[in-house]
C-alpha cells in the first residue's frame, strides 16, 4: 500500500463511515463515496466477515486518528510503500 492510496494513508476522506464490504476476493473494510460507490479498500481481503468485523470494532474503539497515526509509523518504518 502506498502513502495516499487509502484514507488511512492520506487519501482524501470521502465523508462516509468505514464499513464492511465484500467482493469476489472476500471481505474487507472500506469507504463508499457519497454516491454510494466503493471509494477505497483500507484492508486486505479476508475469507470470512467475522475477522473484518472484529477489526472494524477495534478501529472504532481505538479511534480513527490513532489508526492513521499507526499507519504513519508503519510507513516511516518502510512497512507501507
PyMOL commands that set and color helices and strands:
alter all, ss='L'
color gray80, all
select helices_A, chain A and resi 7-9+49-62+64-76
alter helices_A, ss='H'
color red, helices_A
select strands_A, chain A and resi 19-23+26-32+38-41
alter strands_A, ss='S'
color yellow, strands_A
deselect
rebuild
show_as cartoon
